[in-house]
Amino acid sequence: MCRGQKYLKNGFRHCYAFGFDTENKTWLVFNPGWDGMVLRTVKNPARMVAEAYKEGPVLLTKTFNDPIWKPRVFMVCTSQICHLLGLDLFVHTPWRLFRALKVRGASEILFNNNLI
């Protein structure tokens, strides 16, 4: 855990994205970090959602097409997720990204861990 993460809201210390690639018929997870980013395929999407749900809320959102003209100065997880989603926002904490996505119509996925 980064030193600064202890000041972040519980359940909102890191964010990553996952989605379905219809062309290749596979699930992908995008996990940005200070030391780089990880993009990998996932074989069990139900387990992936369950693991994500243990760490905090999981949102279902559409991608946006905002033209992004400014560089991302702080390459933290939230700015990389905004760029991936096509959002021209400057949010620097996962909690603020969560709130911004909720305002734009994202819905929270309620997950039952007993299904796995």
C-alpha positions in Angstrom: 0.0 0.0 0.0 1.3 3.5 -0.8 2.0 5.7 2.1 -0.7 8.2 1.1 -3.4 5.5 1.0 -3.9 5.6 4.7 -5.5 9.0 4.3 -8.1 7.8 1.8 -11.6 6.7 2.6 -12.0 3.0 3.6 -13.2 1.0 0.7 -11.9 3.6 -1.7 -8.1 3.2 -1.7 -7.5 1.9 -5.3 -9.6 1.5 -8.4 -9.3 -0.7 -11.5 -11.6 -1.5 -14.4 -12.8 -4.7 -16.1 -14.9 -5.4 -19.0 -15.8 -7.8 -21.8 -14.0 -7.8 -25.1 -16.7 -8.8 -27.6 -14.3 -9.3 -30.5 -12.1 -11.9 -28.6 -14.9 -13.1 -26.3 -12.9 -12.7 -23.2 -12.9 -10.7 -19.9 -10.1 -8.2 -19.4 -9.0 -6.4 -16.2 -7.1 -3.1 -16.3 -5.1 -2.4 -13.1 -3.2 0.9 -13.1 -0.5 1.6 -10.5 2.5 3.8 -9.7 4.9 1.3 -11.2 2.9 0.7 -14.4 -0.3 -0.9 -15.4 -1.4 -4.5 -15.8 -3.8 -5.6 -18.5 -4.7 -9.3 -18.4 -7.4 -11.7 -19.3 -9.7 -13.3 -16.7 -11.1 -16.8 -16.9 -13.6 -16.6 -14.1 -15.5 -13.2 -14.2 -17.7 -14.1 -11.2 -14.7 -14.6 -9.0 -13.2 -11.4 -10.3 -16.3 -9.4 -9.3 -16.4 -11.1 -5.9 -12.8 -10.2 -5.2 -13.4 -6.6 -6.4 -16.6 -6.4 -4.2 -14.6 -7.4 -1.1 -12.4 -4.3 -1.6 -15.2 -1.8 -2.1 -18.2 -1.0 -4.3 -18.3 -2.1 -7.9 -19.9 0.2 -10.5 -21.4 -0.6 -13.9 -20.9 2.3 -16.2 -20.8 3.1 -19.9 -17.8 4.6 -21.6 -18.0 8.2 -22.5 -16.6 10.1 -25.5 -15.5 13.4 -24.0 -12.6 14.8 -26.1 -9.6 14.8 -23.8 -7.3 17.7 -24.7 -5.2 18.0 -21.5 -2.4 15.7 -20.4 -2.8 13.6 -17.3 -0.4 15.2 -14.9 -0.9 12.8 -12.0 -0.9 9.3 -13.3 -2.8 7.7 -10.4 -5.4 5.0 -10.8 -8.3 7.5 -10.9 -6.8 9.5 -13.8 -6.0 6.4 -15.8 -9.5 5.0 -15.3 -11.0 8.4 -16.4 -8.9 8.3 -19.5 -9.9 4.7 -20.2 -13.6 5.6 -19.9 -13.2 8.7 -22.0 -14.0 11.1 -19.2 -12.4 14.5 -19.2 -12.4 14.8 -15.4 -9.7 15.7 -12.9 -10.5 13.5 -9.9 -7.6 12.5 -7.6 -9.2 10.0 -5.3 -11.2 6.8 -5.8 -14.1 8.3 -3.7 -14.4 11.3 -6.0 -14.3 9.1 -9.1 -17.1 7.0 -7.5 -19.2 10.1 -6.9 -18.5 11.5 -10.4 -19.5 8.2 -12.1 -22.7 7.9 -9.9 -23.7 11.4 -11.0 -23.2 10.3 -14.7 -25.6 7.4 -14.3 -23.3 4.5 -13.1 -25.1 1.9 -11.0 -23.7 -0.1 -8.1 -23.6 -3.8 -8.5 -24.8 -5.7 -5.5 -23.1 -9.0 -5.4 -23.9 -12.1 -3.4 -20.7 -13.9 -2.3 -22.5 -17.1 -1.8 -22.8 -17.7 -5.5 -19.2 -18.7 -5.8 
